[in-house]
Amino acid sequence: MKLAVIGCGYVGLVTGCCLAEAGHNVIATDNDAARIAALKAGKIPIYEPNLDTVLNRVVREGRLRFTADCGEAVRASDVVFICVGTPPTETGEADLSAIDSVARVIATEAGSSKLVVEKSTVPAQTGEQLKRALQAYARSAGWSFRVASNPEFLREGTAVSDFFHPDRIVVGVEDSESEQQLRELYRPILEGNFRCPVHQPSCPAAAKADFVVTTIASAELIKHASNSFLGLKISYANVLADLCERLGGNVDEVTRAVGLDPRIGGQFLKAGLGFGGFCLPKDIQAFVKLADHAGVDFTLLKEAERINKQRVDLLLQKAKTALWVMKGKQVGVLGIAFKPNTDDIRLAPAVEVIRRLIAEGAVVRATDPEGMERARAVFPDIQFSQDPYEVARGADALLILTEWEQFRRLDWKRIHDEMARPLVIDGRNMLRPAEMKALGFEYLSFGRPDIVGVLAQA
């Protein structure tokens, strides 16, 4: 089966590389000629663990190639994956102009019948519009286009592992032929018949992925519903943290015990600075707008979004209360990316924190294992360093804004000795309050007292 991937951004690049690693022949294309040239030269424009290994291998073995000619990719394929961006408009709705443009190219360049698969995150009923566009622009009545939805559930930082070890593969189809074609395409994943690029020498035991067949509209809704629910869990944990601060509880103890209930689960039930990145905020906004247009009141989701935006305010209030005057104070920042194991700083809470610190007159130094180059383009006037100890040197406060494991393993006694004032504000509840207090730090976090209880330490 010959596959085309249109769009070599994050989703398209991971999808193309992993499908090729699973044994398929893939041709990938993008309207950014410079990006295609870089990929042909073996340069990956994003940081994602294990992706460089996969890319180099599948290109070397001839299963993945890149072209700047979208028409060539479409003509050479049986199945076309649309992986272009759907950024939010000023009103929060998904911008589908790139999908519309791709539909026209597919319809005019196809040369034969194709299965066209939405991989981009799109609102419900996009499949219907895509099908109409393909039919409207088709040059030959002899070509037929079947449309399917195959939403991605890749997490930045673990995307390669997520692709090969999914908990579910969702396909929204209208006919049995499309279902069978997609089932065959994913057969190596479903049967575990692939060379895993993540786990060596063998993969850990895990349940097989569910192959979930739905209507196209349901598949489109599933992606937005999944991401929005994760945002709800994070905001719920953050409200619990605020309640714990008022009533003397420990949010780590509360959320851990709540998460042990199998109906709830502990993932994403973690208090702190809140969620960021390009997916959750964008998808929640788009889902709210979709509900508004459908006449459904989704106030619940609007509140989750509002709570998330407040987290930066609350962290900065902790800093202001502790420091009294912000102007002229040296503040070190540990972490800029919206989560660990990525260089993505889009809509990262740390970016807004840094922007507000600068506006208050603070002198900011910052570090991030992977995100500094992107951050320099946003903040050209602040000092960056690869060395966290340099960031801490002489600082009046140190803010932990991304939970990189490297930060947990720092020599915190040395950090204490480097700082002008040993004040740490942990925006990710990453460190243990009792241990930090024992080292002599003024230590602030979200929803936790100074002494961590037995349950949270277990």
C-alpha positions in Angstrom: 0.0 0.0 0.0 1.4 3.4 -1.1 0.8 6.3 1.3 1.1 10.0 1.0 1.4 12.4 3.9 0.5 16.0 3.2 2.0 18.3 5.8 5.4 17.8 7.5 4.7 19.5 10.7 4.7 17.6 14.0 1.8 15.2 13.3 2.7 14.7 9.7 6.3 14.0 10.4 5.7 11.5 13.2 2.9 9.8 11.1 5.0 9.5 8.0 8.1 8.2 9.8 6.2 5.7 11.9 4.0 4.4 9.0 7.2 3.8 7.1 8.8 2.1 10.1 5.8 -0.1 10.2 6.6 -1.3 6.7 4.7 0.9 4.3 6.1 3.0 1.5 5.5 6.7 2.2 6.0 9.9 0.3 5.7 13.1 2.4 5.2 16.6 1.1 4.8 20.1 2.5 4.3 23.6 0.9 7.3 24.8 2.8 10.2 24.1 0.4 12.8 24.9 3.0 11.4 22.4 5.4 11.4 19.7 2.7 15.0 20.5 1.8 16.0 20.3 5.4 14.3 16.9 5.8 16.0 15.6 2.7 19.3 16.6 4.3 18.3 14.6 7.4 17.6 17.7 9.6 14.4 17.4 11.8 12.8 20.8 12.6 11.4 19.6 15.9 12.7 17.8 19.0 11.0 14.5 19.6 12.7 11.6 21.3 13.5 8.6 19.0 12.2 10.4 15.9 15.6 11.1 14.4 16.5 7.4 14.6 13.3 6.4 12.8 13.7 9.1 10.1 17.3 8.2 9.3 16.5 4.5 9.1 13.4 4.7 6.9 14.9 7.2 4.5 18.1 5.1 4.3 16.0 1.9 3.6 13.9 3.7 1.0 10.5 3.5 2.7 10.2 7.3 3.2 11.0 10.0 0.8 10.2 13.7 0.6 9.0 16.0 -2.2 8.0 19.6 -2.5 5.6 18.6 -5.3 2.2 17.8 -3.6 0.8 16.6 -6.8 3.5 14.0 -7.2 2.8 12.7 -3.7 -0.9 12.4 -4.4 -0.5 10.7 -7.8 2.0 8.2 -6.3 -0.3 7.0 -3.5 -3.3 4.9 -2.7 -4.1 6.5 0.6 -3.6 10.2 1.3 -3.2 11.4 4.9 -4.0 15.1 5.4 -1.8 16.3 8.3 -1.9 20.1 7.8 -2.3 22.6 10.6 -5.7 23.8 11.8 -4.7 26.8 14.0 -7.3 28.9 15.8 -8.7 32.0 14.3 -9.1 35.2 16.2 -12.5 34.0 17.4 -11.2 30.6 18.5 -12.6 28.5 15.7 -10.4 26.1 13.8 -8.9 27.6 10.6 -9.6 24.9 7.9 -8.2 26.9 4.9 -5.2 24.6 4.6 -7.4 21.5 4.4 -9.5 23.2 1.8 -6.4 24.0 -0.3 -5.2 20.4 0.1 -8.6 19.1 -1.0 -8.3 21.1 -4.3 -4.8 19.7 -5.0 -5.9 16.1 -4.3 -9.0 16.4 -6.5 -7.1 17.9 -9.4 -3.9 15.8 -9.2 -5.2 12.4 -8.1 -5.1 10.6 -11.5 -7.1 7.7 -9.9 -9.5 6.9 -7.0 -8.1 7.6 -3.5 -8.9 7.1 0.2 -8.4 10.5 1.8 -7.8 10.4 5.5 -8.2 13.4 7.9 -5.4 13.1 10.4 -5.5 16.8 11.3 -7.6 17.7 14.3 -10.8 19.1 12.8 -14.3 20.0 14.1 -17.2 17.6 13.4 -18.7 17.7 9.9 -15.4 18.6 8.3 -15.5 15.2 6.6 -18.7 16.2 4.8 -17.2 19.5 3.7 -14.0 17.7 2.5 -16.0 15.2 0.5 -18.0 18.0 -1.2 -14.7 19.8 -2.0 -13.1 16.7 -3.5 -16.2 16.1 -5.7 -16.4 19.7 -6.7 -12.8 20.0 -7.9 -12.4 16.5 -9.4 -11.2 16.6 -13.0 -12.6 13.2 -14.0 -15.9 11.6 -13.3 -14.0 8.3 -13.3 -12.1 9.2 -10.0 -13.9 8.5 -6.7 -12.8 9.8 -3.4 -13.6 8.0 -0.1 -13.1 10.1 3.0 -12.2 8.8 6.5 -11.2 10.3 9.8 -8.3 8.9 11.7 -7.6 11.2 14.7 -4.1 11.2 16.2 -3.5 10.8 20.0 0.2 11.5 20.0 1.7 13.2 23.0 4.7 15.5 22.5 7.7 13.8 24.1 6.4 10.3 23.7 4.9 10.4 20.2 6.9 7.6 18.7 6.0 5.2 21.5 2.4 6.4 21.4 2.2 5.5 17.7 3.5 2.0 18.1 1.8 1.3 21.4 -1.6 3.1 21.2 -4.4 2.3 23.5 -6.9 2.8 20.7 -6.9 3.4 16.9 -10.0 5.3 15.9 -11.2 5.2 12.3 -14.3 7.0 11.1 -15.6 5.6 7.9 -18.6 5.4 5.6 -18.0 2.1 3.9 -16.5 -1.4 4.6 -13.8 -0.9 1.9 -12.3 2.1 3.8 -12.5 0.2 7.1 -10.7 -2.8 5.7 -8.1 -0.7 4.0 -7.3 1.2 7.2 -7.4 -2.1 9.3 -4.8 -3.5 6.9 -2.7 -0.4 7.1 -2.6 -0.6 10.9 -2.2 -4.4 11.0 1.5 -4.3 12.0 0.6 -2.1 15.0 -2.5 -4.2 16.0 -0.6 -7.5 15.7 2.7 -6.2 17.2 4.5 -7.1 14.0 7.0 -4.3 13.8 10.5 -3.3 14.8 10.0 -1.1 17.9 12.4 1.9 17.8 11.7 2.8 21.4 12.1 -0.4 23.5 15.1 -2.7 23.2 15.5 -5.6 23.1 11.7 -6.1 23.5 8.6 -4.1 24.3 7.0 -4.3 27.7 3.9 -6.4 28.1 0.8 -4.3 27.3 -2.8 -4.8 26.2 -3.5 -4.8 22.5 -4.9 -1.6 21.0 -8.6 -1.4 20.3 -9.5 -0.8 16.7 -12.5 1.5 17.1 -14.7 1.9 14.0 -17.1 4.8 14.1 -18.9 7.3 11.8 -16.8 10.1 10.5 -18.6 12.7 12.7 -18.0 10.6 15.8 -14.3 10.2 15.0 -13.9 13.9 14.6 -15.7 14.5 17.9 -13.6 11.9 19.8 -10.3 13.9 19.4 -11.8 17.1 20.7 -13.7 15.3 23.4 -10.5 13.5 24.6 -8.3 16.6 24.8 -11.0 18.7 26.4 -11.6 16.1 29.1 -7.9 16.1 29.9 -8.0 19.8 30.3 -11.0 19.4 32.6 -9.0 17.0 34.8 -6.1 19.4 35.1 -8.3 22.4 35.9 -10.2 20.2 38.5 -6.9 19.3 40.2 -5.9 23.0 40.3 -9.2 24.0 41.9 -8.5 21.3 44.5 -5.1 22.7 45.1 -6.6 26.2 45.8 -9.1 24.6 48.2 -6.3 22.7 49.9 -4.4 25.9 50.4 -7.4 27.5 52.1 -8.3 24.5 54.3 -4.9 23.0 55.1 -5.1 19.9 52.9 -2.4 18.4 50.7 -3.4 18.3 47.1 -0.9 15.5 46.4 -2.6 13.3 48.9 -6.1 14.2 47.7 -5.4 13.7 44.0 -3.4 10.5 44.5 -6.2 8.9 46.6 -8.9 10.1 44.1 -6.9 8.8 41.2 -6.7 5.3 42.6 -10.4 5.0 41.8 -10.3 3.1 38.4 -13.3 5.2 37.3 -11.2 8.3 37.5 -7.5 7.4 37.1 -4.6 9.5 38.2 -3.2 10.7 34.9 -3.6 14.5 34.3 -5.0 14.8 37.8 -2.0 17.0 38.8 -2.0 20.5 40.2 0.4 23.2 39.2 0.8 25.9 36.6 -1.8 24.5 34.2 -1.7 23.2 30.7 -0.3 24.8 27.6 1.1 23.7 24.2 -0.6 23.9 20.9 -3.1 21.1 21.3 -5.1 21.4 24.5 -5.8 25.1 24.5 -6.5 25.2 20.8 -8.8 22.1 20.9 -10.7 23.4 23.9 -11.4 26.7 22.2 -12.5 25.0 19.0 -14.7 22.6 20.9 -16.4 25.5 22.8 -17.0 27.3 19.5 -18.4 24.1 17.9 -20.8 23.7 20.8 -21.8 27.4 20.6 -22.6 27.0 16.9 -24.6 23.8 17.6 -26.6 25.6 20.3 -25.1 23.6 23.1 -24.1 25.4 26.4 -20.6 24.1 27.2 -20.0 26.4 30.2 -18.3 23.5 31.9 -15.4 23.7 29.4 -15.3 27.5 29.4 -14.7 27.4 33.2 -11.9 24.9 32.7 -10.3 27.3 30.3 -10.8 30.2 32.7 -9.3 28.3 35.6 -6.3 27.4 33.5 -5.6 31.0 32.6 -5.7 32.0 36.3 -2.7 29.7 37.1 -0.1 32.2 35.9 -1.8 35.0 38.0 -1.6 32.8 41.1 2.0 31.9 40.6 3.0 35.5 40.0 1.0 36.5 43.1 3.1 34.1 45.1 6.2 35.6 43.7 5.1 39.2 44.4 4.0 38.4 48.0 7.4 36.8 48.7 9.6 39.3 46.9 7.6 42.4 47.9 9.1 44.5 45.0 9.7 42.8 41.7 11.5 45.6 39.9 15.2 45.0 39.7 15.0 41.5 41.3 16.9 38.7 39.6 14.6 35.8 38.8 15.8 32.5 37.5 13.5 30.4 35.4 13.9 26.6 35.1 11.9 25.4 32.1 10.2 27.2 29.1 8.7 24.4 27.0 5.1 23.6 27.8 6.0 20.1 29.0 9.2 18.1 29.3 10.8 16.2 26.4 9.8 18.7 23.8 11.1 22.0 22.4 7.6 23.3 21.9 7.0 26.7 23.6 3.7 27.5 21.9 1.2 28.7 24.5 3.5 27.5 27.2 2.6 29.0 30.6 6.3 29.8 31.1 6.3 32.2 28.2 3.5 34.2 29.8 5.2 34.1 33.2 8.4 35.4 31.7 6.6 38.1 29.7 4.9 39.3 32.9 8.1 39.2 35.0 9.8 41.4 32.4 6.8 43.8 32.5 7.2 44.0 36.3 10.8 45.1 35.8 12.4 41.8 37.0 15.8 40.7 35.5 15.2 37.2 34.1 17.6 34.4 33.4 16.2 31.2 32.0 17.2 27.7 30.9 15.5 24.8 29.2 17.1 21.6 27.9 15.5 21.9 24.5 13.4 25.0 24.2 15.9 27.8 24.5 16.5 28.4 20.8 12.8 29.0 20.2 12.6 31.1 23.3 15.4 33.4 22.2 13.3 34.4 19.2 10.5 35.5 21.6 12.7 37.0 24.3 15.9 38.3 22.5 16.8 40.6 25.5 16.9 38.1 28.4 19.9 36.0 29.3 19.7 32.2 28.6 22.1 29.6 29.8 22.4 25.8 29.4 23.7 25.7 33.0 20.9 25.8 35.6 23.5 26.7 38.3 24.3 29.8 36.3 20.7 30.7 36.2 20.5 30.3 40.0 23.6 32.3 40.7 22.7 35.5 42.5 19.0 35.0 42.0 16.4 36.4 44.4 14.0 33.7 43.4 14.0 30.6 41.2 10.8 29.5 39.4 10.3 25.9 38.2 8.0 26.2 35.2 8.6 22.9 33.4 9.0 19.5 35.1 12.1 18.3 33.3 13.6 15.3 35.1 17.0 17.0 34.9 15.8 19.7 37.3 14.7 17.1 39.8 18.2 15.7 39.8 20.0 19.0 40.4 22.3 19.4 43.4 19.8 21.6 45.3 22.3 22.2 48.1 24.5 23.8 45.5 21.6 25.8 44.1 20.9 27.1 47.7 24.4 28.3 48.0 24.4 30.0 44.6 21.3 32.1 45.2 21.2 35.5 46.8 17.9 34.5 48.5 17.0 30.8 48.5 13.4 31.2 47.4 12.0 28.5 45.1 8.5 28.7 43.6 7.7 25.3 42.2 5.0 25.8 39.6 4.9 22.1 38.8 4.8 20.7 42.4 7.9 18.8 41.3 10.0 18.7 44.5 9.2 17.7 48.0 8.5 20.5 50.4 10.0 18.8 53.5 13.2 18.1 51.7 13.5 21.7 50.3 12.8 23.1 53.8 15.4 20.9 55.3 18.0 22.4 52.8 17.1 25.8 54.0 14.9 27.0 51.1 11.9 29.2 51.2 9.7 26.8 49.2 6.3 27.6 47.7 4.1 25.3 45.5 0.5 24.8 44.7 -1.9 23.3 47.3 0.7 21.7 49.6 1.7 22.4 53.2 5.3 22.5 54.3 5.3 18.9 55.5 4.3 16.2 53.0 2.1 13.5 54.5 2.8 9.8 54.4 0.3 9.1 51.5 2.0 11.5 49.1 5.4 10.1 49.8 4.3 6.4 49.3 
